[in-house]
Amino acid sequence: MQSIKTVGILGLGKMGGPMAKHLIAKGFSVLGYDPVPAACAQAAAEGVRVLATAREVASACELAIVVVGFDNQVEAVVYGKDGIVEGAKAGLIVALGSTAAPQYTRTLAARLATRSITLLDIPLTRGERAAVEGRLLILGAGDEAAFEACKPAFSAFASDIFHLGPAGAGQVGKMVNNLILWACTSANDEGLRLGQALGVDPEKLRAALHHSSAQNWAMDFRAEDSGMPWAEKDMNILLREADMVRLSMPLAGTTKEVIKGLKIRMGLGLPDGFE
């Protein structure tokens, strides 16, 4: 397996932009593409060689990392006009940093394999702040030799990297992570609102709970302040996957509705990608 020297980033936004910056700092040559001109301008200012299409990026790198929001966007950047497949040479590794359904990811891996392209799924966790700080968590999966070859690149922006199994296993890991994340966020919201209704200042209570058995990441990092753009998408993926294996997930269903209600109360409306 060849060593990775040139990395392509497809999606130069709040996650992909900082990832590109960390890769450059570690000595990698970084190419990028994003349909948003402002994102391209910012990336170019930080040393990314911005190209006009995903096809051009794929033709000039050994590793292409996809960092977009939804399955349809993944499909477009991989198989759309001027997409990755049109420019990829045999042996290209595509790392899917987006959160996608495990079933879709397994199917995508099989489709790409027919073109001698290896898919790794590396869904990213810990959010935008961790991307900026270079301490993302990778829940990875796919061909182990390819994964090992990419580890030096992944280490540029991730402080913790795990390989969970064949392609799709990383997305399963992210799905379970998201269930627990949004369940904690739901419990935090209800608990703090209850405390406030009974006369306890929520900020004082939050500070105290940090030292209690109720301490959790979502409370410490105020997950609700992110706007939770992917929360409903995350829970929809989980519930569809659970239906396929005939597994009852009552907490997941409740969490989906509680998170939806929290977003409505915060005036956040529909997340991107919902029609």
C-alpha positions as CSV (number, residue, x, y, z in Angstrom):
1,M,0.0,0.0,0.0
2,Q,1.5,3.3,-1.1
3,S,2.1,6.0,1.5
4,I,-0.2,9.0,1.5
5,K,1.3,12.3,0.5
6,T,-1.5,14.2,-1.2
7,V,-4.9,14.4,0.4
8,G,-8.1,15.8,-1.2
9,I,-10.9,17.3,0.9
10,L,-14.3,17.4,-0.6
11,G,-16.2,19.9,1.5
12,L,-14.2,22.8,2.9
13,G,-16.8,24.0,5.5
14,K,-16.8,24.0,9.2
15,M,-15.3,20.5,9.5
16,G,-13.3,20.1,6.2
17,G,-11.7,23.5,6.4
18,P,-10.0,23.0,9.7
19,M,-9.1,19.4,8.8
20,A,-7.3,20.7,5.7
21,K,-5.4,23.2,7.8
22,H,-4.1,20.5,10.1
23,L,-3.1,18.3,7.3
24,I,-1.0,21.2,5.7
25,A,0.6,21.8,9.1
26,K,1.7,18.1,9.2
27,G,3.4,18.4,5.8
28,F,0.7,16.9,3.5
29,S,-0.1,18.5,0.2
30,V,-3.8,19.3,0.3
31,L,-6.2,19.7,-2.6
32,G,-9.8,20.8,-2.1
33,Y,-13.2,21.4,-3.6
34,D,-16.4,23.0,-2.3
35,P,-19.3,24.5,-4.3
36,V,-19.4,27.5,-1.9
37,P,-17.0,30.2,-3.1
38,A,-16.4,31.6,0.5
39,A,-15.3,28.3,1.8
40,C,-12.9,27.9,-1.2
41,A,-11.5,31.4,-0.6
42,Q,-10.9,30.7,3.1
43,A,-9.2,27.3,2.3
44,A,-7.0,28.9,-0.4
45,A,-5.9,31.5,2.1
46,E,-4.7,28.7,4.4
47,G,-2.7,26.9,1.8
48,V,-5.2,24.5,0.2
49,R,-4.9,24.1,-3.6
50,V,-8.5,24.6,-4.5
51,L,-9.6,22.9,-7.7
52,A,-12.7,23.4,-9.8
53,T,-14.3,20.0,-9.4
54,A,-14.3,16.8,-7.3
55,R,-13.1,15.0,-10.4
56,E,-9.9,17.1,-10.5
57,V,-9.2,16.5,-6.9
58,A,-9.7,12.8,-7.2
59,S,-7.3,12.6,-10.2
60,A,-4.5,14.2,-8.2
61,C,-4.5,12.6,-4.7
62,E,-4.0,9.2,-3.1
63,L,-6.7,9.8,-0.4
64,A,-9.9,11.8,-0.9
65,I,-11.9,12.6,2.3
66,V,-15.6,13.4,1.8
67,V,-16.9,15.8,4.4
68,V,-20.5,16.7,3.4
69,G,-23.8,16.5,5.3
70,F,-26.2,14.0,3.7
71,D,-26.3,10.8,1.7
72,N,-27.6,12.7,-1.4
73,Q,-24.6,15.0,-1.2
74,V,-22.2,12.0,-0.8
75,E,-23.8,10.5,-3.9
76,A,-23.4,13.7,-5.9
77,V,-19.7,14.3,-5.0
78,V,-18.9,10.6,-5.7
79,Y,-21.0,9.7,-8.7
80,G,-22.4,13.0,-10.0
81,K,-21.1,15.0,-12.9
82,D,-17.4,15.8,-12.4
83,G,-17.5,13.6,-9.3
84,I,-14.8,11.5,-7.7
85,V,-15.5,8.4,-9.9
86,E,-14.9,10.4,-13.1
87,G,-11.4,11.3,-12.1
88,A,-10.2,8.5,-9.8
89,K,-7.3,6.3,-10.7
90,A,-7.2,2.7,-9.6
91,G,-6.1,2.4,-6.0
92,L,-7.6,5.7,-4.8
93,I,-8.8,5.6,-1.2
94,V,-12.0,7.5,-0.5
95,A,-12.7,8.1,3.2
96,L,-16.3,9.0,4.1
97,G,-16.1,11.4,7.0
98,S,-19.8,12.2,6.7
99,T,-22.5,10.5,8.8
100,A,-24.5,8.2,6.5
101,A,-26.7,5.1,6.9
102,P,-24.6,1.9,7.4
103,Q,-26.6,0.2,4.7
104,Y,-25.8,2.9,2.2
105,T,-22.2,2.9,3.2
106,R,-21.8,-0.9,2.7
107,T,-23.5,-0.5,-0.7
108,L,-21.2,2.4,-1.7
109,A,-18.1,0.4,-0.7
110,A,-19.2,-2.5,-3.0
111,R,-19.9,-0.1,-5.9
112,L,-16.6,1.6,-5.6
113,A,-14.7,-1.7,-5.4
114,T,-15.8,-2.5,-8.9
115,R,-13.8,0.6,-10.0
116,S,-10.7,-0.5,-7.9
117,I,-11.5,2.3,-5.4
118,T,-11.3,1.5,-1.7
119,L,-13.9,3.0,0.6
120,L,-13.2,3.6,4.3
121,D,-15.9,5.0,6.5
122,I,-14.5,7.4,9.1
123,P,-17.5,9.3,10.5
124,L,-16.2,12.1,12.6
125,T,-17.3,12.9,16.2
126,R,-16.9,15.6,18.8
127,G,-18.0,18.4,16.5
128,E,-16.7,21.7,15.0
129,R,-14.7,22.7,18.1
130,A,-12.7,19.5,18.0
131,A,-12.1,19.9,14.3
132,V,-10.6,23.3,14.9
133,E,-8.4,22.0,17.8
134,G,-7.3,18.9,15.8
135,R,-8.8,16.4,18.3
136,L,-11.6,14.7,16.4
137,L,-12.5,11.1,17.1
138,I,-12.6,8.7,14.2
139,L,-14.9,5.7,14.4
140,G,-13.3,4.0,11.4
141,A,-13.9,0.9,9.3
142,G,-13.0,-0.7,6.0
143,D,-9.9,-2.4,4.5
144,E,-7.4,-2.6,7.3
145,A,-4.3,-2.2,5.2
146,A,-5.8,1.0,3.6
147,F,-6.8,2.2,7.0
148,E,-3.3,1.8,8.4
149,A,-1.8,3.6,5.3
150,C,-4.1,6.6,6.0
151,K,-3.5,6.8,9.8
152,P,-0.7,9.4,9.5
153,A,-3.1,11.6,7.6
154,F,-6.0,10.9,10.0
155,S,-3.7,11.7,12.9
156,A,-3.3,15.2,11.6
157,F,-6.8,16.2,12.7
158,A,-7.9,13.3,15.0
159,S,-6.5,12.6,18.5
160,D,-8.3,9.2,18.8
161,I,-8.7,6.7,16.0
162,F,-10.4,3.4,16.1
163,H,-11.0,0.6,13.5
164,L,-14.3,-1.2,14.2
165,G,-14.6,-3.7,11.3
166,P,-15.6,-3.9,7.6
167,A,-17.1,-0.9,5.8
168,G,-20.3,0.3,7.5
169,A,-19.1,-0.6,11.0
170,G,-17.8,2.9,11.5
171,Q,-21.3,4.3,10.7
172,V,-22.8,1.9,13.1
173,G,-20.5,3.2,15.8
174,K,-21.4,6.8,15.0
175,M,-25.1,5.9,15.0
176,V,-24.8,4.4,18.5
177,N,-22.7,7.4,19.6
178,N,-25.4,9.8,18.3
179,L,-28.2,7.9,20.1
180,I,-26.4,8.3,23.4
181,L,-25.4,11.9,22.6
182,W,-29.0,13.1,21.8
183,A,-30.5,11.0,24.7
184,C,-28.2,12.9,27.1
185,T,-29.0,16.2,25.5
186,S,-32.7,15.4,25.9
187,A,-32.3,14.4,29.6
188,N,-30.1,17.5,30.2
189,D,-32.8,19.8,28.8
190,E,-35.6,18.3,30.8
191,G,-33.6,18.2,34.0
192,L,-32.3,21.7,33.9
193,R,-35.8,23.0,33.0
194,L,-37.2,21.1,36.0
195,G,-34.6,22.6,38.2
196,Q,-35.4,26.1,37.0
197,A,-39.1,25.7,37.4
198,L,-38.4,24.7,41.0
199,G,-36.3,27.7,41.7
200,V,-32.7,26.6,41.0
201,D,-30.5,28.7,38.7
202,P,-29.8,26.4,35.7
203,E,-26.2,27.7,35.3
204,K,-25.4,27.0,38.9
205,L,-27.0,23.6,38.6
206,R,-25.1,22.8,35.4
207,A,-21.8,23.7,37.1
208,A,-22.6,21.5,40.1
209,L,-23.7,18.5,37.9
210,H,-20.4,18.6,36.1
211,H,-19.0,17.0,39.3
212,S,-21.9,14.6,39.8
213,S,-22.9,11.1,38.5
214,A,-25.0,13.0,35.9
215,Q,-22.0,14.5,34.3
216,N,-21.9,14.0,30.5
217,W,-20.3,15.4,27.4
218,A,-23.4,16.9,26.0
219,M,-23.9,19.0,29.1
220,D,-20.2,20.0,29.5
221,F,-20.0,21.1,25.8
222,R,-23.5,22.5,25.5
223,A,-24.5,20.3,22.6
224,E,-27.7,22.2,22.2
225,D,-25.8,25.4,21.4
226,S,-24.6,23.8,18.2
227,G,-28.0,24.2,16.7
228,M,-28.2,20.4,16.5
229,P,-28.4,20.5,12.6
230,W,-28.0,16.8,12.2
231,A,-29.9,15.5,15.3
232,E,-33.1,14.5,13.5
233,K,-31.2,13.1,10.6
234,D,-29.1,11.0,13.0
235,M,-32.2,9.6,14.7
236,N,-34.0,8.9,11.5
237,I,-31.0,6.8,10.3
238,L,-30.9,4.9,13.5
239,L,-34.7,4.1,13.5
240,R,-34.6,3.0,9.9
241,E,-31.6,0.7,10.5
242,A,-33.3,-0.7,13.6
243,D,-36.5,-1.4,11.6
244,M,-34.4,-3.5,9.1
245,V,-33.2,-5.8,11.8
246,R,-36.6,-5.8,13.6
247,L,-35.2,-4.3,16.8
248,S,-37.5,-2.2,19.0
249,M,-35.8,1.1,20.1
250,P,-38.3,3.0,22.2
251,L,-35.8,5.3,23.7
252,A,-34.5,6.2,20.3
253,G,-38.1,7.1,19.2
254,T,-38.7,9.2,22.2
255,T,-35.3,10.9,21.9
256,K,-36.1,11.9,18.3
257,E,-39.3,13.6,19.3
258,V,-37.8,15.3,22.4
259,I,-34.9,16.7,20.3
260,K,-37.4,17.9,17.7
261,G,-39.4,19.6,20.4
262,L,-36.2,21.2,21.8
263,K,-35.3,22.6,18.3
264,I,-38.8,24.0,17.8
265,R,-38.6,25.7,21.2
266,M,-35.2,27.2,20.2
267,G,-36.7,28.4,16.9
268,L,-34.3,26.3,14.9
269,G,-36.9,25.0,12.3
270,L,-36.1,22.2,9.9
271,P,-32.5,21.0,9.5
272,D,-30.7,21.4,6.2
273,G,-31.5,18.5,3.8
274,F,-35.2,18.2,4.9
275,E,-37.8,18.9,2.2
